[in-house]
Amino acid sequence: MKLLENGKRLDGRALDEIRDVKIETGVLKRAAGSAYLEWGNNKVLAGVYYPREMHPKFMRDPTKAVLRCTYNMAPFSVDDRKRPGPDRRSQEISKILSEALSSVVLLEDYPDAGIDVSVEILQADAGTRCAGLTAAAVAIADAGIPMRDLVSSCAAGKIDGEIAVDLMKDEDNYGDSDVPLAILPRKKEVVLLQMDGKMTKEEFKKAYKLAFDGAMKVYEVQKAALLSSMDSVEGGE
Ligand code: UDP
């Protein structure tokens, strides 16, 4: 499948252009914090339940809270029905999301507690781990849980021999490789970096820069969503 035509992508984007990202906070009444995110054709809901005593008990840590993120794809989120329940892929993504988020939350403030973060993929169009992580970070901030930074994420990959940011589904399926990245946008630290497929060192450097710049654009959207929710609280809405 041809993915590039005169330097333009199937959806008309330039190589360094990310899909539109929209985020809304406080969408779930009973969650401590929540966020709904649309990223191109991805639709993601993230909710936080905290702080409470960690269960099961043997997982408790008297020195800090344990943050557990569960990534789940709804059966209707993909073209072929997704079998409900955890599988190897969702377990892997849950683990890397938990690790990335744990690195940013001040877990020491809540000894013995468990912070549960649910990421529900309602509609998937590639890049869902980046979209899920981005939504989860906003949901944690929306819950008022102390964090030393946000987590912002974006991927870049190789399509028809060119490096492009934020691959959508056909590009992910028919492209050559994909590099998901997540950063702490103010501290400029990397908290997630993976690679699927092959790239030369030069291609990787280019992909890394595109993904990094993409994540910084996503950060602006996250910040705007959190600021507008603060405005509406102050405005008494
Ligand atoms: N996908 C699918 N069925 C599955 C898992 C994934 O159709 O059971 C699709 C979905 O659109 C997903 C894409 O394949 O976004 C790429 O999956 P990958 O593992 O690369 O993760 P992602 O790019 O979503 O972070």
Boltz pocket constraint, residues with backbone or C-beta under 6 A from the ligand:
constraints:
  - pocket:
      binder: B
      contacts: [[A, 77], [A, 78], [A, 79], [A, 80], [A, 82], [A, 89], [A, 124], [A, 125], [A, 126], [A, 127], [A, 128], [A, 129], [A, 130], [A, 169], [A, 172]]
      max_distance: 6.0
